[in-house]
């Protein structure tokens, strides 16, 4: 796989950080626990680091997020 130019890598990191801020801001207004935990568990399943960061930003219990992610089935 070809290496990513530093400027592109930095742009990707900025985008991911901005997306995390927007997602966590919205999820922090969700009052239904099942719904609040669904998104971090999906993100955790796809990318454990990003899902962990989203869980922290939404004050979600990371062990619960991990448990829900483990139950997700990949198609």
The first five atom37 places (N, CA, C, CB, O) and aatype in JSON, in Angstrom:
{
  "aatype": [20, 20, 20, 20, 20, 20, 20, 20, 20, 20, 20, 20, 20, 20, 20, 20, 20, 20, 20, 20, 20, 20, 20, 20, 20, 20, 20, 20, 20, 20, 20, 20, 20, 20, 20, 20, 20, 20, 20, 20, 20, 20, 20, 20, 20, 20, 20, 20, 20, 20, 20, 20, 20, 20, 20, 20, 20, 20, 20, 20, 20, 20, 20, 20, 20, 20, 20, 20, 20, 20, 20, 20, 20, 20, 20],
  "atom_mask": [
    [1, 1, 1, 1, 1],
    [1, 1, 1, 1, 1],
    [1, 1, 1, 1, 1],
    [1, 1, 1, 1, 1],
    [1, 1, 1, 1, 1],
    [1, 1, 1, 1, 1],
    [1, 1, 1, 1, 1],
    [1, 1, 1, 1, 1],
    [1, 1, 1, 1, 1],
    [1, 1, 1, 1, 1],
    [1, 1, 1, 1, 1],
    [1, 1, 1, 1, 1],
    [1, 1, 1, 1, 1],
    [1, 1, 1, 1, 1],
    [1, 1, 1, 1, 1],
    [1, 1, 1, 1, 1],
    [1, 1, 1, 1, 1],
    [1, 1, 1, 1, 1],
    [1, 1, 1, 1, 1],
    [1, 1, 1, 1, 1],
    [1, 1, 1, 1, 1],
    [1, 1, 1, 1, 1],
    [1, 1, 1, 1, 1],
    [1, 1, 1, 1, 1],
    [1, 1, 1, 1, 1],
    [1, 1, 1, 1, 1],
    [1, 1, 1, 1, 1],
    [1, 1, 1, 1, 1],
    [1, 1, 1, 1, 1],
    [1, 1, 1, 1, 1],
    [1, 1, 1, 1, 1],
    [1, 1, 1, 1, 1],
    [1, 1, 1, 1, 1],
    [1, 1, 1, 1, 1],
    [1, 1, 1, 1, 1],
    [1, 1, 1, 1, 1],
    [1, 1, 1, 1, 1],
    [1, 1, 1, 1, 1],
    [1, 1, 1, 1, 1],
    [1, 1, 1, 1, 1],
    [1, 1, 1, 1, 1],
    [1, 1, 1, 1, 1],
    [1, 1, 1, 1, 1],
    [1, 1, 1, 1, 1],
    [1, 1, 1, 1, 1],
    [1, 1, 1, 1, 1],
    [1, 1, 1, 1, 1],
    [1, 1, 1, 1, 1],
    [1, 1, 1, 1, 1],
    [1, 1, 1, 1, 1],
    [1, 1, 1, 1, 1],
    [1, 1, 1, 1, 1],
    [1, 1, 1, 1, 1],
    [1, 1, 1, 1, 1],
    [1, 1, 1, 1, 1],
    [1, 1, 1, 1, 1],
    [1, 1, 1, 1, 1],
    [1, 1, 1, 1, 1],
    [1, 1, 1, 1, 1],
    [1, 1, 1, 1, 1],
    [1, 1, 1, 1, 1],
    [1, 1, 1, 1, 1],
    [1, 1, 1, 1, 1],
    [1, 1, 1, 1, 1],
    [1, 1, 1, 1, 1],
    [1, 1, 1, 1, 1],
    [1, 1, 1, 1, 1],
    [1, 1, 1, 1, 1],
    [1, 1, 1, 1, 1],
    [1, 1, 1, 1, 1],
    [1, 1, 1, 1, 1],
    [1, 1, 1, 1, 1],
    [1, 1, 1, 1, 1],
    [1, 1, 1, 1, 1],
    [1, 1, 1, 1, 1]
  ],
  "atom_positions": [
    [[0.85, -1.18, 0.0], [0.0, 0.0, 0.0], [0.9, 1.24, 0.0], [-0.97, 0.0, 1.23], [1.83, 1.32, 0.8]],
    [[0.63, 2.2, -0.88], [1.46, 3.41, -0.93], [1.29, 4.25, 0.33], [1.12, 4.25, -2.17], [0.23, 4.25, 0.95]],
    [[2.36, 4.95, 0.69], [2.27, 5.79, 1.89], [1.41, 7.03, 1.6], [3.68, 6.21, 2.36], [1.33, 7.5, 0.46]],
    [[0.8, 7.52, 2.64], [-0.08, 8.69, 2.52], [0.76, 9.94, 2.77], [-1.28, 8.61, 3.53], [1.5, 10.0, 3.76]],
    [[0.66, 10.93, 1.9], [1.4, 12.17, 2.13], [0.99, 12.81, 3.47], [1.16, 13.17, 0.97], [-0.18, 12.75, 3.83]],
    [[1.92, 13.4, 4.2], [1.62, 13.98, 5.51], [0.46, 14.96, 5.51], [2.83, 14.66, 6.04], [-0.32, 14.98, 6.46]],
    [[0.33, 15.77, 4.47], [-0.76, 16.74, 4.44], [-2.11, 16.04, 4.35], [-0.59, 17.7, 3.24], [-3.09, 16.52, 4.92]],
    [[-2.17, 14.92, 3.66], [-3.41, 14.16, 3.55], [-3.72, 13.47, 4.88], [-3.32, 13.12, 2.41], [-4.86, 13.44, 5.33]],
    [[-2.69, 12.92, 5.51], [-2.88, 12.27, 6.81], [-3.38, 13.28, 7.83], [-1.56, 11.62, 7.29], [-4.27, 12.97, 8.63]],
    [[-2.82, 14.46, 7.82], [-3.24, 15.51, 8.77], [-4.69, 15.91, 8.5], [-2.31, 16.74, 8.67], [-5.46, 16.09, 9.45]],
    [[-5.06, 16.06, 7.25], [-6.43, 16.42, 6.9], [-7.4, 15.35, 7.39], [-6.58, 16.62, 5.37], [-8.48, 15.67, 7.89]],
    [[-7.02, 14.08, 7.24], [-7.86, 12.99, 7.72], [-8.02, 13.02, 9.23], [-7.27, 11.66, 7.29], [-9.11, 12.79, 9.75]],
    [[-6.93, 13.31, 9.95], [-6.99, 13.39, 11.41], [-7.89, 14.54, 11.86], [-5.57, 13.57, 11.99], [-8.65, 14.4, 12.81]],
    [[-7.79, 15.67, 11.18], [-8.64, 16.82, 11.52], [-10.11, 16.48, 11.27], [-8.23, 18.07, 10.69], [-10.97, 16.8, 12.08]],
    [[-10.38, 15.84, 10.14], [-11.76, 15.45, 9.82], [-12.32, 14.5, 10.88], [-11.83, 14.79, 8.44], [-13.44, 14.68, 11.34]],
    [[-11.53, 13.5, 11.27], [-11.98, 12.54, 12.28], [-12.24, 13.23, 13.62], [-10.94, 11.41, 12.46], [-13.21, 12.9, 14.31]],
    [[-11.4, 14.18, 13.99], [-11.58, 14.91, 15.25], [-12.85, 15.76, 15.2], [-10.35, 15.81, 15.55], [-13.6, 15.83, 16.17]],
    [[-13.08, 16.41, 14.06], [-14.29, 17.23, 13.92], [-15.54, 16.36, 13.92], [-14.23, 18.07, 12.64], [-16.57, 16.75, 14.48]],
    [[-15.46, 15.2, 13.29], [-16.59, 14.28, 13.28], [-16.87, 13.77, 14.69], [-16.33, 13.11, 12.32], [-18.03, 13.64, 15.08]],
    [[-15.82, 13.49, 15.46], [-15.99, 13.04, 16.84], [-16.67, 14.12, 17.67], [-14.63, 12.68, 17.45], [-17.56, 13.81, 18.47]],
    [[-16.27, 15.35, 17.5], [-16.88, 16.46, 18.23], [-18.37, 16.58, 17.89], [-16.16, 17.77, 17.92], [-19.2, 16.74, 18.78]],
    [[-18.69, 16.51, 16.6], [-20.09, 16.64, 16.18], [-20.93, 15.46, 16.68], [-20.17, 16.73, 14.64], [-22.02, 15.66, 17.2]],
    [[-20.42, 14.24, 16.52], [-21.16, 13.06, 16.97], [-21.39, 13.08, 18.47], [-20.42, 11.8, 16.57], [-22.51, 12.84, 18.94]],
    [[-20.35, 13.36, 19.22], [-20.49, 13.34, 20.68], [-21.41, 14.46, 21.15], [-19.12, 13.48, 21.36], [-22.17, 14.27, 22.1]],
    [[-21.37, 15.6, 20.49], [-22.27, 16.69, 20.85], [-23.72, 16.28, 20.68], [-21.98, 17.92, 20.0], [-24.56, 16.58, 21.53]],
    [[-24.01, 15.6, 19.58], [-25.39, 15.14, 19.36], [-25.75, 14.0, 20.31], [-25.56, 14.67, 17.9], [-26.84, 14.0, 20.89]],
    [[-24.86, 13.04, 20.49], [-25.16, 11.9, 21.35], [-25.32, 12.3, 22.82], [-24.06, 10.86, 21.23], [-26.03, 11.63, 23.57]],
    [[-24.69, 13.37, 23.22], [-24.83, 13.83, 24.6], [-26.23, 14.37, 24.9], [-23.8, 14.91, 24.9], [-26.57, 14.59, 26.06]],
    [[-27.04, 14.56, 23.87], [-28.42, 15.0, 24.06], [-29.41, 13.84, 24.01], [-28.79, 16.03, 23.0], [-30.6, 14.03, 24.26]],
    [[-28.93, 12.65, 23.69], [-29.8, 11.48, 23.61], [-30.09, 10.98, 25.02], [-29.14, 10.35, 22.75], [-29.17, 10.8, 25.83]],
    [[-31.37, 10.77, 25.32], [-31.74, 10.33, 26.67], [-32.01, 8.83, 26.75], [-32.96, 11.09, 27.13], [-31.97, 8.27, 27.84]],
    [[-32.3, 8.19, 25.63], [-32.54, 6.75, 25.62], [-31.2, 6.03, 25.63], [-33.39, 6.34, 24.38], [-30.42, 6.14, 24.69]],
    [[-30.94, 5.27, 26.71], [-29.66, 4.6, 26.88], [-29.32, 3.64, 25.74], [-29.65, 3.84, 28.18], [-28.17, 3.61, 25.28]],
    [[-30.3, 2.88, 25.27], [-30.03, 1.93, 24.19], [-29.56, 2.66, 22.94], [-31.29, 1.1, 23.87], [-28.62, 2.22, 22.28]],
    [[-30.19, 3.76, 22.63], [-29.8, 4.55, 21.47], [-28.44, 5.2, 21.68], [-30.85, 5.62, 21.16], [-27.62, 5.26, 20.77]],
    [[-28.19, 5.69, 22.89], [-26.93, 6.37, 23.19], [-25.75, 5.42, 23.06], [-26.97, 6.98, 24.59], [-24.66, 5.83, 22.65]],
    [[-25.94, 4.16, 23.42], [-24.85, 3.19, 23.37], [-24.7, 2.52, 22.0], [-25.07, 2.14, 24.41], [-23.65, 1.94, 21.71]],
    [[-25.72, 2.6, 21.17], [-25.66, 1.94, 19.86], [-24.53, 2.51, 19.01], [-26.99, 2.08, 19.13], [-23.71, 1.76, 18.47]],
    [[-24.47, 3.82, 18.88], [-23.48, 4.43, 17.98], [-22.04, 4.15, 18.42], [-23.71, 5.93, 17.91], [-21.24, 3.71, 17.59]],
    [[-21.69, 4.39, 19.69], [-20.3, 4.07, 20.07], [-19.95, 2.59, 19.85], [-20.07, 4.43, 21.55], [-18.81, 2.27, 19.51]],
    [[-20.94, 1.7, 20.04], [-20.63, 0.27, 19.84], [-20.37, -0.02, 18.36], [-21.79, -0.61, 20.36], [-19.49, -0.82, 18.04]],
    [[-21.11, 0.61, 17.45], [-20.86, 0.43, 16.01], [-19.48, 0.96, 15.64], [-21.96, 1.15, 15.18], [-18.72, 0.31, 14.92]],
    [[-19.16, 2.14, 16.14], [-17.85, 2.72, 15.84], [-16.74, 1.88, 16.45], [-17.76, 4.16, 16.36], [-15.69, 1.7, 15.83]],
    [[-16.96, 1.36, 17.66], [-15.96, 0.52, 18.31], [-15.72, -0.74, 17.48], [-16.4, 0.15, 19.73], [-14.57, -1.16, 17.33]],
    [[-16.78, -1.33, 16.96], [-16.65, -2.54, 16.14], [-15.8, -2.26, 14.9], [-18.05, -3.07, 15.71], [-14.99, -3.09, 14.49]],
    [[-15.98, -1.09, 14.31], [-15.25, -0.73, 13.09], [-13.83, -0.27, 13.39], [-15.99, 0.36, 12.35], [-12.91, -0.55, 12.62]],
    [[-13.65, 0.44, 14.5], [-12.35, 1.03, 14.85], [-12.33, 1.21, 16.36], [-12.11, 2.41, 14.1], [-12.92, 2.16, 16.88]],
    [[-11.66, 0.32, 17.06], [-11.68, 0.31, 18.54], [-11.19, 1.64, 19.14], [-10.82, -0.83, 19.06], [-11.75, 2.11, 20.13]],
    [[-10.17, 2.23, 18.54], [-9.67, 3.51, 19.06], [-10.72, 4.61, 18.93], [-8.39, 3.92, 18.33], [-10.98, 5.35, 19.88]],
    [[-11.31, 4.7, 17.76], [-12.3, 5.75, 17.53], [-13.55, 5.53, 18.39], [-12.69, 5.8, 16.04], [-14.1, 6.48, 18.95]],
    [[-13.98, 4.27, 18.49], [-15.13, 3.96, 19.34], [-14.86, 4.26, 20.8], [-15.5, 2.51, 19.19], [-15.75, 4.72, 21.52]],
    [[-13.64, 4.02, 21.25], [-13.25, 4.34, 22.64], [-13.27, 5.84, 22.86], [-11.85, 3.77, 22.96], [-13.72, 6.32, 23.9]],
    [[-12.77, 6.57, 21.88], [-12.77, 8.04, 22.0], [-14.2, 8.59, 22.04], [-12.0, 8.67, 20.84], [-14.5, 9.51, 22.8]],
    [[-15.08, 8.01, 21.21], [-16.47, 8.44, 21.2], [-17.15, 8.09, 22.53], [-17.23, 7.8, 20.02], [-17.93, 8.88, 23.05]],
    [[-16.86, 6.92, 23.06], [-17.42, 6.52, 24.36], [-16.98, 7.5, 25.45], [-16.98, 5.09, 24.72], [-17.8, 7.92, 26.27]],
    [[-15.69, 7.85, 25.47], [-15.21, 8.82, 26.47], [-15.89, 10.18, 26.3], [-13.68, 8.99, 26.35], [-16.28, 10.81, 27.28]],
    [[-16.03, 10.61, 25.07], [-16.62, 11.93, 24.8], [-18.1, 11.99, 25.17], [-16.45, 12.29, 23.34], [-18.64, 13.06, 25.43]],
    [[-18.76, 10.83, 25.19], [-20.18, 10.79, 25.54], [-20.41, 10.26, 26.96], [-20.94, 9.92, 24.54], [-21.55, 10.04, 27.37]],
    [[-19.32, 10.07, 27.69], [-19.39, 9.59, 29.08], [-20.06, 8.23, 29.17], [-20.14, 10.6, 29.96], [-20.74, 7.91, 30.15]],
    [[-19.87, 7.42, 28.13], [-20.44, 6.07, 28.1], [-19.49, 5.09, 28.78], [-20.72, 5.63, 26.64], [-18.27, 5.29, 28.78]],
    [[-20.04, 4.06, 29.34], [-19.27, 3.01, 29.99], [-18.6, 2.17, 28.9], [-20.17, 2.12, 30.91], [-19.27, 1.47, 28.14]],
    [[-17.27, 2.23, 28.83], [-16.54, 1.57, 27.76], [-16.74, 0.05, 27.79], [-15.06, 1.9, 27.87], [-16.79, -0.58, 26.74]],
    [[-16.84, -0.54, 28.96], [-17.05, -1.99, 29.01], [-18.4, -2.36, 28.4], [-16.96, -2.49, 30.47], [-18.52, -3.41, 27.77]],
    [[-19.39, -1.53, 28.59], [-20.71, -1.78, 27.98], [-20.63, -1.6, 26.46], [-21.78, -0.83, 28.57], [-21.22, -2.38, 25.71]],
    [[-19.9, -0.59, 26.01], [-19.71, -0.37, 24.58], [-19.03, -1.58, 23.95], [-18.89, 0.92, 24.32], [-19.45, -2.07, 22.91]],
    [[-17.96, -2.07, 24.6], [-17.24, -3.24, 24.09], [-18.15, -4.46, 24.04], [-16.02, -3.53, 24.97], [-18.13, -5.2, 23.06]],
    [[-18.93, -4.67, 25.09], [-19.84, -5.81, 25.14], [-20.86, -5.76, 24.01], [-20.55, -5.85, 26.49], [-21.12, -6.77, 23.36]],
    [[-21.43, -4.59, 23.77], [-22.39, -4.44, 22.67], [-21.71, -4.65, 21.32], [-23.05, -3.04, 22.72], [-22.29, -5.27, 20.43]],
    [[-20.5, -4.13, 21.18], [-19.77, -4.3, 19.92], [-19.48, -5.77, 19.65], [-18.45, -3.5, 19.96], [-19.54, -6.22, 18.5]],
    [[-19.18, -6.53, 20.7], [-18.89, -7.97, 20.53], [-20.11, -8.73, 20.03], [-18.39, -8.58, 21.86], [-19.98, -9.77, 19.39]],
    [[-21.29, -8.22, 20.31], [-22.53, -8.9, 19.9], [-22.94, -8.56, 18.47], [-23.66, -8.52, 20.85], [-23.81, -9.23, 17.9]],
    [[-22.33, -7.54, 17.89], [-22.67, -7.14, 16.52], [-22.15, -8.18, 15.53], [-22.09, -5.74, 16.18], [-21.05, -8.7, 15.69]],
    [[-22.94, -8.48, 14.54], [-22.57, -9.47, 13.53], [-22.2, -8.75, 12.25], [-23.73, -10.47, 13.29], [-22.92, -7.88, 11.77]],
    [[-21.06, -9.12, 11.71], [-20.62, -8.55, 10.44], [-21.23, -9.33, 9.3], [-19.08, -8.55, 10.33], [-21.3, -10.56, 9.34]],
    [[-21.66, -8.63, 8.29], [-22.24, -9.28, 7.1], [-21.2, -9.44, 6.03], [-23.44, -8.49, 6.56], [-21.49, -9.97, 4.96]]
  ]
}
